[in-house]
């Protein structure tokens, strides 16, 4: 089973990903952790994020399929917030021939901004703080998943 997460920034995707990992005895692969460890010093803008997440997705693609082929459940804590991003996940579960669930966390901008402020208080020294303006800029690209995309959607209301 492949678990995919969708929701605005600070909606609770990482928290849910850890819960899914524990409930399904799955392997959790976190985009934020991998990007920070591999390219932390090189990511200073949204454009940098786009560049390096593309590279990371290309690197992990076959590995995730191999895990699924071995009947290991996988939770991908990667952004699935646009139709284009979700196409990557579709390729994975179609190539692996496995079931999937797209966990869509439905949360208001106000709740996400509140959680973003709380999350930012606990950031380690040197970590990048995301401002409300940056949240608004990134959120403008968010595309709610639609049934016509063909995903098995589990709506999680916040």
Helices and strands as residue ranges (DSSP letters): E 2-6, H 13-24, E 27-30, H 31-39, G 40-42, H 46-69, E 74-77, H 83-96, E 100-106, H 109-121, H 132-139, G 147-149, E 153-157
